């Protein structure tokens, strides 16, 4: 689901489960910025994550097709003058509702993690590298 060769100098690896869990809200949030196509979505994910999350076509396109089946995105083909034919995706009203719910849930999880980490820090409990 992601490239294992992500920035070896930082040894930053995002677990497959976390990448998978964040996939839908991340793509919906990108499409909430405006219509886009696959390669541009992949570039935006790279930009938003500071290069820490590398997605492949094999992860993105099945997700886009699933979002289309769920009614969260609409797809259309377009061929700009002098350009190549691309499939453009845009978020729907149902997709915006799903994004709002996903955001609510992620904010709760992120807040709980931040509270837990503050508790660890204030108690001066050293965190193992796995926890950090």
C-alpha positions as CSV (number, residue, x, y, z in Angstrom):
1,X,0.0,0.0,0.0
2,X,3.0,2.3,0.4
3,X,6.6,2.3,-0.7
4,X,8.9,0.7,1.9
5,X,11.7,2.9,0.6
6,X,10.3,6.0,2.0
7,X,13.1,8.4,3.0
8,X,15.5,5.9,4.4
9,X,17.7,8.7,5.8
10,X,14.9,9.5,8.2
11,X,13.8,5.9,8.7
12,X,10.2,7.2,8.7
13,X,7.8,4.5,8.0
14,X,4.1,4.8,8.4
15,X,2.4,1.5,9.2
16,X,0.2,0.0,6.5
17,X,-2.8,0.1,8.9
18,X,-2.4,3.8,9.5
19,X,-1.9,4.6,5.8
20,X,-5.1,2.6,5.0
21,X,-7.1,4.2,7.8
22,X,-6.2,7.7,6.6
23,X,-6.6,7.0,2.9
24,X,-10.3,7.9,2.5
25,X,-10.3,11.1,4.5
26,X,-7.0,12.3,2.9
27,X,-8.2,11.8,-0.7
28,X,-11.6,13.3,0.1
29,X,-9.9,16.3,1.7
30,X,-7.7,16.8,-1.4
31,X,-10.8,16.6,-3.7
32,X,-12.6,19.1,-1.4
33,X,-9.9,21.6,-2.5
34,X,-11.0,21.1,-6.1
35,X,-11.3,18.6,-9.0
36,X,-8.1,16.6,-9.7
37,X,-6.7,13.5,-11.4
38,X,-4.7,10.6,-10.2
39,X,-1.2,11.8,-10.7
40,X,-2.0,15.2,-9.2
41,X,-3.6,13.5,-6.2
42,X,-0.5,11.4,-5.6
43,X,1.7,14.6,-5.8
44,X,-0.6,16.4,-3.3
45,X,-0.4,13.5,-0.8
46,X,3.4,13.7,-1.1
47,X,3.3,17.5,-0.6
48,X,0.9,17.3,2.4
49,X,2.9,14.6,4.1
50,X,6.2,16.4,3.5
51,X,7.3,13.3,1.5
52,X,6.7,10.9,4.4
53,X,3.8,9.1,2.7
54,X,4.5,7.6,-0.7
55,X,1.4,6.1,-2.4
56,X,1.4,4.0,-5.5
57,X,-1.2,3.9,-8.3
58,X,-2.1,0.5,-7.0
59,X,-3.4,2.0,-3.8
60,X,-5.0,5.2,-5.2
61,X,-7.0,4.0,-8.1
62,X,-8.9,1.2,-6.3
63,X,-9.7,3.8,-3.6
64,X,-11.0,6.3,-6.2
65,X,-13.2,3.5,-7.7
66,X,-14.5,2.6,-4.3
67,X,-15.3,6.3,-3.5
68,X,-17.1,6.5,-6.9
69,X,-19.2,3.4,-6.1
70,X,-20.1,4.9,-2.7
71,X,-21.2,8.1,-4.4
72,X,-18.5,10.2,-2.7
73,X,-16.8,11.2,-5.9
74,X,-17.8,11.7,-9.5
75,X,-15.4,10.9,-12.4
76,X,-15.2,12.3,-15.9
77,X,-12.8,12.0,-18.8
78,X,-11.3,15.1,-20.3
79,X,-8.6,15.8,-22.8
80,X,-7.3,19.3,-22.6
81,X,-6.0,20.8,-25.9
82,X,-2.5,19.5,-26.5
83,X,-2.7,17.4,-23.4
84,X,-3.3,13.7,-22.7
85,X,-6.7,12.2,-21.8
86,X,-7.2,12.1,-18.0
87,X,-9.9,11.0,-15.6
88,X,-10.8,13.9,-13.3
89,X,-12.4,13.3,-9.9
90,X,-14.6,15.7,-7.9
91,X,-16.2,15.3,-4.5
92,X,-20.0,15.1,-4.2
93,X,-22.3,16.3,-1.5
94,X,-22.3,12.8,0.0
95,X,-18.5,12.9,-0.1
96,X,-18.4,16.1,1.8
97,X,-20.7,14.7,4.5
98,X,-18.5,11.6,4.7
99,X,-15.4,13.8,4.9
100,X,-17.0,15.8,7.8
101,X,-17.7,12.6,9.7
102,X,-14.2,11.3,9.0
103,X,-12.7,14.6,10.2
104,X,-14.7,14.5,13.4
105,X,-13.5,11.0,14.1
106,X,-9.9,11.8,13.3
107,X,-10.0,14.9,15.6
108,X,-11.2,12.7,18.5
109,X,-8.4,10.2,17.9
110,X,-5.7,12.9,17.4
111,X,-6.9,14.7,20.6
112,X,-6.8,11.4,22.6
113,X,-3.2,10.7,21.4
114,X,-2.1,14.3,22.1
115,X,-3.6,14.0,25.6
116,X,-1.8,10.6,26.2
117,X,1.5,12.0,25.0
118,X,1.2,15.1,27.2
119,X,0.5,12.7,30.2
120,X,3.6,10.7,29.4
121,X,5.7,13.9,29.1
122,X,4.3,15.5,32.3
123,X,4.9,12.3,34.2
124,X,8.5,12.2,32.9
125,X,7.9,8.7,31.7
126,X,10.5,8.0,29.0
127,X,8.8,6.7,25.9
128,X,10.3,3.9,24.0
129,X,11.3,4.6,20.3
130,X,8.2,2.6,19.3
131,X,6.0,5.0,21.3
132,X,7.7,8.2,20.2
